[in-house]
Amino acid sequence: MHPTELMEFMMVGVVLLVILFISFLLKGKWRKVTLGLALVYLLSYGVFYASRPYWIDFQIENKVGYLNMYLKEQYPEEKWEFRTVPHREDGYKHLNPYNIEVIFETEPEVKYNYFVDDKENIIQVGYSIPSEFKSDLLHLEVD
């Protein structure tokens, strides 16, 4: 389990315990209302936690589509390949799943990293090359 998830569970648990503690201080109808609130809170977090990976996948698909349109406009004669972080697999949870790696066909040894906020805000945030490789970096975008 990633430390961020552990902190989320702890925070949800503390809030749930506070709601339950308050419910035991109350009587009658109000106790039932606060217990219902605790149940709704727990169920809503469960739905959020279960659906978050699918939401991240959906966002990544959209961002790859925006980046693909952007690259077609910038480099119409070029071919490329996208790589994204496999955020559902163990060992990758510490990486930003929204960072998209692009490998161009003319520069297969260079990996360009892009961050896509929306259709209009696409930024090349970096690149990586093997240390023994020297090149002019054909696709480097310098502002």
DRENTOR-783802 format. One line per field, with one value per residue: chain; residue number from 1; x, y, z of N, C-alpha, C in turn. Coordinates in steps of 0.2 Angstrom, whole numbers, plus 5000, padded with zeros to 4 digits. Layout:
kette	(A|...)
nr	(NUM|...)
n.u	(X|...)
n.v	(Y|...)
n.w	(Z|...)
ca.u	(X|...)
ca.v	(Y|...)
ca.w	(Z|...)
c.u	(X|...)
c.v	(Y|...)
c.w	(Z|...)
This chain:
kette	(A|A|A|A|A|A|A|A|A|A|A|A|A|A|A|A|A|A|A|A|A|A|A|A|A|A|A|A|A|A|A|A|A|A|A|A|A|A|A|A|A|A|A|A|A|A|A|A|A|A|A|A|A|A|A|A|A|A|A|A|A|A|A|A|A|A|A|A|A|A|A|A|A|A|A|A|A|A|A|A|A|A|A|A|A|A|A|A|A|A|A|A|A|A|A|A|A|A|A|A|A|A|A|A|A|A|A|A|A|A|A|A|A|A|A|A|A|A|A|A|A|A|A|A|A|A|A|A|A|A|A|A|A|A|A|A|A|A|A|A|A|A|A)
nr	(1|2|3|4|5|6|7|8|9|10|11|12|13|14|15|16|17|18|19|20|21|22|23|24|25|26|27|28|29|30|31|32|33|34|35|36|37|38|39|40|41|42|43|44|45|46|47|48|49|50|51|52|53|54|55|56|57|58|59|60|61|62|63|64|65|66|67|68|69|70|71|72|73|74|75|76|77|78|79|80|81|82|83|84|85|86|87|88|89|90|91|92|93|94|95|96|97|98|99|100|101|102|103|104|105|106|107|108|109|110|111|112|113|114|115|116|117|118|119|120|121|122|123|124|125|126|127|128|129|130|131|132|133|134|135|136|137|138|139|140|141|142|143)
n.u	(5004|5003|5010|5002|4989|4988|4987|4976|4966|4968|4963|4950|4945|4947|4938|4926|4926|4924|4911|4904|4906|4900|4887|4884|4883|4871|4853|4839|4830|4840|4852|4850|4850|4863|4870|4866|4872|4885|4886|4882|4894|4904|4901|4901|4915|4920|4915|4921|4935|4935|4931|4941|4953|4948|4943|4955|4961|4952|4954|4968|4967|4960|4969|4980|4974|4972|4986|4990|4983|4989|5003|5001|4998|5010|5021|5018|5023|5029|5030|5025|5026|5016|5019|5013|5011|5010|4999|4991|4998|5009|5023|5023|5016|5021|5024|5019|5004|4999|5009|5015|5024|5033|5039|5048|5048|5059|5069|5072|5079|5077|5067|5053|5045|5028|5016|4999|4987|4975|4966|4972|4983|4997|5012|5030|5039|5051|5065|5073|5089|5100|5116|5127|5123|5123|5115|5106|5093|5079|5066|5064|5056|5058|5054)
n.v	(4994|5011|5025|5037|5032|5026|5037|5043|5033|5033|5046|5046|5036|5043|5053|5046|5039|5051|5055|5043|5044|5055|5052|5042|5050|5057|5055|5045|5050|5058|5051|5040|5048|5053|5040|5036|5046|5043|5030|5034|5042|5033|5024|5032|5036|5023|5020|5031|5027|5015|5018|5027|5023|5020|5032|5039|5032|5035|5049|5049|5043|5053|5064|5058|5058|5072|5075|5068|5074|5087|5084|5079|5091|5098|5090|5085|5075|5065|5050|5042|5035|5032|5031|5027|5029|5013|5014|5006|4995|4987|4996|5007|5017|5028|5037|5050|5048|5055|5060|5059|5049|5051|5043|5046|5041|5044|5047|5035|5033|5043|5049|5059|5069|5074|5085|5086|5097|5102|5104|5115|5117|5111|5104|5102|5093|5088|5077|5061|5053|5040|5040|5039|5043|5056|5070|5081|5083|5083|5085|5094|5105|5122|5135)
n.w	(5000|4996|5004|5003|5001|5013|5022|5017|5020|5034|5037|5032|5041|5054|5052|5051|5063|5072|5067|5071|5085|5089|5085|5095|5106|5104|5105|5100|5086|5081|5083|5074|5062|5061|5061|5049|5041|5043|5037|5024|5021|5022|5012|5001|5000|4998|4985|4978|4980|4973|4960|4956|4949|4937|4933|4932|4921|4911|4910|4906|4893|4887|4887|4880|4868|4865|4865|4854|4843|4844|4841|4828|4822|4825|4820|4806|4797|4804|4814|4829|4846|4860|4878|4893|4911|4920|4931|4939|4942|4954|4961|4953|4958|4964|4953|4942|4934|4924|4916|4900|4889|4874|4860|4846|4829|4821|4830|4840|4851|4860|4873|4875|4886|4890|4897|4899|4900|4896|4880|4875|4882|4882|4886|4884|4895|4897|4893|4889|4887|4881|4890|4881|4869|4858|4851|4841|4845|4838|4841|4851|4861|4864|4874)
ca.u	(5000|5006|5009|4997|4983|4987|4985|4969|4962|4968|4959|4943|4944|4946|4931|4921|4925|4921|4904|4901|4906|4894|4880|4883|4881|4864|4848|4833|4830|4846|4857|4849|4852|4871|4873|4865|4877|4891|4885|4883|4901|4908|4899|4904|4922|4921|4913|4927|4941|4934|4931|4947|4958|4945|4943|4962|4962|4948|4958|4974|4965|4958|4975|4984|4970|4974|4993|4990|4981|4994|5009|5000|4999|5017|5025|5013|5026|5032|5026|5027|5023|5015|5020|5010|5013|5005|4998|4988|5003|5014|5030|5022|5011|5024|5025|5013|5001|4997|5015|5015|5031|5033|5045|5047|5051|5066|5073|5069|5082|5075|5060|5051|5039|5023|5011|4994|4982|4969|4968|4976|4989|5001|5019|5035|5042|5058|5067|5079|5093|5106|5122|5132|5120|5123|5110|5103|5086|5075|5059|5065|5052|5061|5050)
ca.v	(5000|5017|5030|5042|5028|5025|5043|5043|5028|5036|5052|5044|5033|5048|5057|5041|5039|5057|5055|5038|5046|5060|5048|5039|5056|5059|5050|5044|5051|5061|5045|5037|5052|5053|5034|5036|5050|5039|5025|5037|5044|5027|5021|5037|5035|5016|5022|5035|5023|5010|5021|5032|5020|5020|5039|5041|5029|5040|5056|5048|5042|5060|5068|5055|5060|5079|5076|5065|5080|5092|5081|5079|5098|5101|5086|5081|5070|5061|5045|5042|5030|5034|5027|5030|5025|5008|5016|5001|4990|4988|4999|5013|5022|5035|5041|5054|5044|5060|5061|5055|5048|5050|5041|5048|5036|5046|5047|5030|5032|5049|5049|5066|5069|5079|5086|5088|5100|5102|5104|5121|5118|5105|5106|5097|5095|5085|5072|5057|5050|5037|5045|5038|5045|5063|5071|5088|5082|5085|5087|5097|5112|5127|5141)
ca.w	(5000|4995|5009|5001|5002|5020|5025|5015|5025|5041|5037|5032|5047|5059|5051|5052|5070|5074|5066|5075|5092|5089|5085|5102|5111|5103|5106|5096|5079|5079|5082|5067|5056|5061|5059|5042|5038|5043|5032|5017|5021|5021|5005|4996|5000|4994|4978|4976|4980|4968|4954|4955|4944|4930|4931|4929|4914|4906|4909|4902|4886|4884|4887|4874|4862|4864|4863|4847|4839|4845|4838|4821|4820|4825|4816|4802|4793|4809|4817|4836|4850|4867|4884|4900|4918|4922|4938|4943|4944|4960|4959|4949|4961|4965|4947|4940|4929|4919|4912|4894|4886|4867|4856|4839|4824|4818|4836|4844|4858|4864|4876|4876|4891|4889|4902|4895|4905|4891|4872|4873|4887|4881|4888|4884|4902|4898|4888|4892|4881|4884|4891|4876|4863|4857|4846|4841|4848|4833|4843|4857|4861|4868|4874)
c.u	(5004|5005|5003|4990|4982|4985|4978|4964|4962|4963|4952|4941|4943|4939|4926|4920|4922|4913|4901|4901|4901|4887|4879|4881|4874|4859|4842|4834|4837|4852|4856|4851|4860|4873|4872|4870|4884|4891|4886|4890|4905|4907|4902|4911|4924|4920|4919|4933|4941|4934|4937|4951|4955|4944|4950|4963|4958|4952|4964|4972|4963|4965|4980|4980|4972|4981|4994|4988|4986|5001|5007|5000|5006|5022|5021|5017|5029|5027|5029|5023|5022|5016|5017|5012|5008|5003|4994|4992|5007|5021|5029|5018|5014|5025|5018|5010|4999|5003|5015|5022|5029|5039|5044|5051|5058|5071|5071|5073|5081|5068|5058|5045|5035|5019|5005|4988|4975|4971|4973|4983|4993|5009|5024|5039|5049|5059|5072|5082|5098|5112|5127|5129|5120|5119|5108|5096|5081|5068|5059|5061|5055|5057|5055)
c.v	(5006|5022|5035|5038|5027|5031|5044|5039|5031|5042|5050|5040|5038|5051|5052|5040|5045|5057|5049|5040|5051|5057|5045|5044|5058|5053|5050|5045|5054|5056|5042|5041|5052|5046|5033|5040|5046|5033|5028|5039|5038|5024|5026|5037|5028|5017|5026|5031|5018|5012|5026|5029|5021|5027|5041|5038|5033|5046|5055|5047|5049|5064|5065|5058|5068|5079|5073|5071|5085|5090|5081|5086|5100|5097|5082|5075|5064|5055|5044|5036|5033|5029|5030|5026|5020|5009|5011|4995|4992|4991|5005|5018|5028|5039|5044|5050|5049|5062|5056|5055|5047|5048|5042|5042|5038|5047|5042|5030|5038|5048|5056|5065|5075|5079|5089|5091|5099|5103|5110|5122|5111|5107|5101|5098|5092|5080|5067|5054|5046|5041|5044|5041|5053|5065|5079|5088|5086|5088|5091|5104|5116|5133|5147)
c.w	(5000|5001|5009|5003|5009|5024|5023|5020|5032|5042|5037|5038|5053|5058|5053|5060|5074|5074|5071|5083|5093|5089|5092|5107|5110|5104|5101|5089|5077|5078|5076|5061|5056|5059|5051|5038|5038|5038|5025|5016|5019|5014|5000|4995|4996|4987|4975|4975|4974|4961|4952|4949|4937|4928|4928|4922|4909|4905|4905|4895|4883|4883|4881|4868|4860|4862|4856|4842|4839|4841|4830|4818|4820|4821|4811|4798|4797|4811|4824|4840|4857|4872|4890|4906|4919|4929|4942|4945|4950|4957|4955|4952|4963|4959|4945|4934|4923|4915|4906|4891|4878|4864|4849|4835|4822|4824|4841|4851|4862|4866|4878|4881|4890|4895|4898|4900|4902|4884|4871|4877|4887|4882|4887|4890|4902|4893|4892|4886|4885|4885|4885|4869|4863|4851|4846|4843|4843|4835|4849|4857|4866|4868|4874)
